């Protein structure tokens, strides 16, 4: 279906320079938002759509990187988590894209949206941003019910995706 509304870009007809210009505008907006209203970033990132392909996931993480609250270091997946995301690469009847969902969770983690941790862990994470200790986020996939943790080490050299029972 073609988008025939005026002032609405049609993604199928955009040139590379138009896409680049939109990306620069989006990054500039994130930088302005980080400077003027940083407390709104977690809610905004949480509301962004889940990436549906690797290019969209990379674009989301690139955009969020300019507004991040900390370094994430090397990304690591536990063997079980990696197997779970790989089996979700082919969309099943519930259209689960587990890698896109994991990227969205990482984007949320990176801007300080700690997901489904309790108030004590949220406060510990906020303190960790000031004092350089470990960060923990938790998210549950709405289609599969799987719960994951994302942990960034105190030295900020590594961030790990894993299931809670693997800790």
Secondary structure, 3 states (H helix, E strand, C coil): CCCCCCCCCCHHHCCHHHHHHHHHHHHHHHHHHHHHCHHHHHHHHHHCCCCCCHHHHHHHHHHHHCCCCCCCCEEEECHHHHHHHHHCCCCCCCCCCHHHHHHHHHHHHHCCCCECCCHHHHHHHHHHHHHCCCEEEEEECCCCCCEEEEEECCCCCEEEEEEHHHC
